[in-house]
Amino acid sequence: MIDVLKMALVQALVTNYPFAGEVVTNSTGEPELLCNNHGVDFIEAFADIELKHLNLYEAENSIHGKLVPKKKLGHVLAVQATELKCGGLVLGCTVDHRVADAYSTNMFLVSLAEIAQYQTLKSIRPCFRRSLLSPRRPGIIDPSVDDCFIPLNMLPPPPPASEIPGDDDDHHLVSRIYCISAEQVNRIQSEANMDKVNGKRRSKLVSFSAFLWKTIAKSASDGKKQCKLGILVDGRTRLGDGGDDKSTTSMRCYFGNVLSLPYGSKPAEELIEKPLCLIADGVVELLDVATRKEHFLGLIDWAEARRPGTSMAKIYSEGGSKEDGPVCVVSSGERFPISEGVDFGWGKPAFWSYCFDWRGDTGYVMPMQSPTGNGDWVVYMRLFKSQLEFLEFEAAHVFSPLITFDFL
């Protein structure tokens, strides 16, 4: 199995060559990708445990640093194949997010699986036409961009060392993985659409985001505190609509990062008191600014105007003070290539998830379809321990800890 993976990886890197590159700092101080065939770290490991006994719920202990490899400085991709006692295999990949977003990584995984089965490549090939994201001359910056991003030199100075909290679980983010049944997913969506009669129904992701925003607001110690929610938006479909068909197709398979991160802020007491359908209106409202082509064109111009300075999504700078309530970002794994069948030749995966181990004050939640294909969700969460414990208590009927493979 490992030999097959190595062979497939070598061939997949031909068409996905940025993954074999190296990130360096150029003369202006910006990170730059050198496509120099630097290579990919491939690690072989063994774990004396059976797949069905893996405690995936406590991802901090069972996944980070064990099943997912550490990426060397400068490398873009690291891969670890861990053989299990039962003969199963865990494939863990670590990617430099500055080079590729989840959509680009998904394209790579599909082609990797096809090559492993000696199939003719049916998946879309990545597009590297950087001109698709060229800034306009002169640039036209949409006002919505300043609401989503901020240059690092505009951030306030960090707090004194004496005010930085300790390193225990109550003061840094912790990773957990849950399962949500299809019944609960549908119930949340129905509740979020209570006020919709003939209008467009809200998606499962919008409905779940509204539910999470409302529920986590209850963990705030003060109802006056602002609770912030951000949702990652992929700009490929926004930038690819209209124009010639060739550009639209190219944007659909564009390799890199085409993301924006709008967010909204509301007092905890308002989120607690309002019904879920009205909170879902707030989610739709915060998403609206980043669903327009002009927003992404303006984002390109905005970033170009601030080079070589570095910027960040504003929501990541909004947490941490005593006046703040919970701050959380929701992404979507719904576009993980399930329908394409990421099968390396020995059956479809029994489990999949994204995992992130960053520090900070901003939580991260990633829901995606369960491999069972029955409508259940696997949900990765990186929040403060106290927030996770509150969610498990307040919404125990929704979030089932993925302690055993019974859910899968």
N, C-alpha and C positions, 0 to 999 in steps of 0.2 A: 504493500500500500504506500509506504513512504517512498519507494523507488519511483512509483507511478507519479506521485506528487512532485518529486524533484524534476522528472522528465517534463511534466506538464508545465511546471513553473518556468523552466528554461525557455520553452517555446512561447508561453504566454507573454513573457517579457519582451519578445520581439515586437509585438504590436502595442504593448503597454510599457514602452521603454522608459518613461519618466520614473516608474517605480524602481528601476535599477540605477537611477541617477544619484546625485549628491547635492545637498543644500549647503551653499557657502555664502559668505558675506562679500558683496561686491564693493567696488571703490567708493560708492556713495553711501555705504552702510546698510543697504537693503539686502534681504535674503534673496538668493538667486539659485535657480535649479540648473545644475550642469548635467546634461544627458551624456555622461561619460562612461556608461557601463560600469559604474562603481561596484554594483552587485547588490544582492539581497542576502541578509543573514538568514540561514535556514538551520533551525535547531531541532535535534531529535531528542525526545525525552520519554521517560517511562514513569507511570504513576501506579502504585500498588493498590488500586481500587477499581471496582467495577463501575461501569457507566451508570447503572441504576442506583448506585449508592452515593453519587456525587451530590453534595449539598450546594445546589446552585443559588439558593436563596441568599446565603451569606457570601456574596460575590467578592467581598473584600478579602475573605480568607481563602476561598476555594478557587478563584479565578485570577485576580490581580497577583502578578509575581509568580504564578504557578503554571497556569494554562495559557496565559497571554505573555508573549516575550517582551523584554525591554529592548527598545530600539536604540542602536548606537547613535551617537551624535553625528549629524550630517546625513545619515542613511534615511531613505524615504520609506522603506518597507522592511519589516522583520516578520518571519514566519516560523511558527513552532508546531511540530507534529508530535503529539503526546500519545503514546500507545498505552492502553489501559489493560488491566489484569484480565478482563473478559475478551480481549481481542479487538475491542472497539478503538476508535481513534478520535482525538480532539484536535481540531485545526484552529490555531489562534493566530491572528494577524494584527500587527500594529502598524498604523499608517501615519505619516506626517500630514496633519490636516491642512497645512499651508499649501501642500501640493495637490491633494485630492480630497474631495468631499465624499460622502457615503455613496452618492449616485455613481461617481467615477469608480469607486472601489467595487460596487455591485457589478458594473460592466466587466471588470477584471475577473471577478469570481466566476461569472457565467462562462467566460471564454476559457478560464482555467479548467472548469469542470468538463467542458466540451472536449478539450484537448486530452484530458485524462481518459476519456472514453474513446479516443481515437476517432472522434466525429469531425465531419467538416464543419467549420465555424459557421453557425447560423446566427449567432448573436451580432448585435451592431458593433462595428469597430469604432474605437474612440477617435474623436476629431480633435486636432491640436491647432486649429486655425485661431491664433490669438487675435487676429484682425476682427473677429466677430465681437470682441469686447474692447475695441479701440475707442478711446475717448473722442468726443466731438470737439471741433475747433470753430468757434469758441465753445467752451463747455457751458452746459445749461444745468444747473444744480436744482433738482426738485426739493422744495422745502421739507418734504417728509424725511429726507436722508439725515438732516441734522437732528431729527427726533429719534433716530435709530443708532447713529454712530457718533463717536467722539474721538478726536486726536488725543494721544496719550499725554502730550504736553499741556493739555487743558485740565487734566485730572488734579484733584487736590493732593497735597503731599501725604505720604503714608503716616499712620499714627505712630507715636513714640513706641519704642520697644516695650516699655512698661505696660502699655495698653493692649498689646497683642495677646489674645487669649492663648491658653495652653494647647497641648496637642492631644488632648483626650477626645473621646468620641462625641462629646457634647459641643466641641468647638471646631470640628472639621467635618467635611462631608463624608458620608458612608454609603457604600453601594449595596443594594438589595435587588433581588429579582422576584417578581410576582406573576401569578397567572390570574387572568380575569375571564370568567366564563362568557360564552357567546350570549347567554341569557342576560347577564348583567350589562354587557356592552349594548345590547339592543334596548334594555330598559332605560339606560342612561340617555340613549339617543331619543327614545320616545318622550322622555320627560323634558329634554331640551327642545323638543318640537311641539310642545303642548299648545303654543299660540299660533302654530302654522296650520292653516286650513288648506288653502290652495297655492300658497307660496312655495318657494324652493326650500326643500328640507335641508336642515343642517347635517353636515357629515358626521361620521362617528368620531373623527379626530376633534372637530370643533366641540362636539357634545362632551367628549371626555375631558378636553381642556377646561371647559366651563365647570365641570364637576370637580376637577382637581383644584381649580382656583377657589371655588366655594368651600371645599372641604378643608384645604390647607389654611384658609383664612381663619378658621375656627381655632387654629393652634396659636394665633397671635395673642400675646398677653394683654394687649390693649386694643379695643375696637377702633381706636382712632388711627392706628398704624396703617401705613400704606402697604398693600400686598401687590406685588408686581408679577405679571405673567408675560413671557415672551414666547413666540412661536417661529421656528425656522421656516423660511419660505424659499423654495427652489425657483430660480428665475429662468430656467431653460424654456419652459412653455410660454412665459411672458415675453421673452426676447425673441422667441422663434415664431410667434404668430404674425401673420401678415407678411408682406414682402415676397421674395421668390421662394419656391419650394426647396431649392438647394440650401439656402440659409436656414430655413426651418428645420430641415433634416439634420444639418450640421449641429445646430444648437441642441437638438434632441440627444446627440451622442457626444456633446462637448465634454472634454476631460479637464478637470480643474475644480475650482470653487465658484459656484454661481448662486450665492446665498445672501439673503437679507434676514434681519432679525428684528421685526417690529415688536413693540411691547406696550402693555397698558398697565395702569396703576389705579387702584381703587381702595378706599378705606375698608378694613376688615369687616366692620359692622354692616356696611352696605352689601358686601358679598354674602354675608351670613343671612341677612334679612330677605334679600331678593330671591324669587323663585329661579330655578335653573334656566328656564327659557329666556329670562331677561339677562342673565349673566352670559348666556350664549350669544345674545345680541352684542354684548361688549366684546366678546372674542371675535365675532365677525367684523366689528368696527375696527379693532386694532389690526386685523389682518388686511383690511381694505387698502391701506396705504401701500402695501407691498405686493399687491396683486396687479399693479399697473405697469405696463412697459416703461413708462416715463420714469418710474421710481428706480428701476434698475439701470436705465441709461444715465440718470442723474447720479446714481451711486458710483458708476464708472468715472464720470467726470469729477465727482467729489474726491475720490481716492487719488486721481491723477493730479489734482490741484494741490494736494497735500504731500506729495512725494518730495523727499524720501522719508518724511515723517511716518510714524506708525500710528494706526488707529485701532479702535476696538468697538464691539457692539456696546451701546450705552448701558444696556441692562446689567452687564457684568461690572459696571462701576457704581451701581445703584444700591448695593447691599452693604451690610456690615456695620452700620451705625446703630446706636441704641434706639434711634427713632424709626428704624425700618422694621417692617413686617417681613413675612416670608417672600423670597424672590426665587422664581423658578422659570426654566426654559423647557419648552416641550418641542421635541422633534418627532418625526414620523418615520417608522420603519416599514410602512405599508408598501413601499416600492422595493423592498428587498426581493430579489428575484426568485420568488416562490414558484410562480407559474412556469418559469423557464426550467425549474427543477435543477437546483445545484446538486447534482449527483456525480460523484467522481468515479462511479463504476461499481460501488458496493452498497448501493441503496441510498435513499434520501436521508438527510440528517434527522436525528431524533430531537435535536434542540439547536436553536440559534439565538443569538442576541448580540447587541452592541454593548460595549463596556467602556467607561471613561474613568480615569483616576485623577482628574485634576483637583487642585485645592482651590479655595476661594470661598465666597459666601453665596454664590448663585447655584441653586439646585438644577438638576438636569433629569428629564424624564423622557424615555424612548419606548413607546408602545409599538408592537409589530404583531403580525399574524402568527399564531402558533403553528408549528409544523404538522399538527394533527389535521389541519385543513377543515376543522369543524366550526370555525368562527371564533374560537377562543383567542385571547391575546396573551402574549408574553410581554411583560412590562419591566424594563430596567429603570431603576430609580437611584439617583445619587442626591441625597438630601441629608440634613442634619439628623442625627440619631433620634433626637426628641421628636422631630417632625415625622419620621418614619413610624415611630411607636404610636404617635397620635393617629396617623392614618390607619394603622392596623387596628386600633381600638375603635375609632369613629366609623370606619368603613370596612369592618372585618368581613362583611358579606360581599364586598367587591374584590378586595386585594387578598388573594390566597398565597402565602409564602411558598415558593417553589423549592420545598425542602427535599422532596423525592420526585421520582419520575411518574408518580401516579397520575399527575395532571396531564402528562404527555402520552 
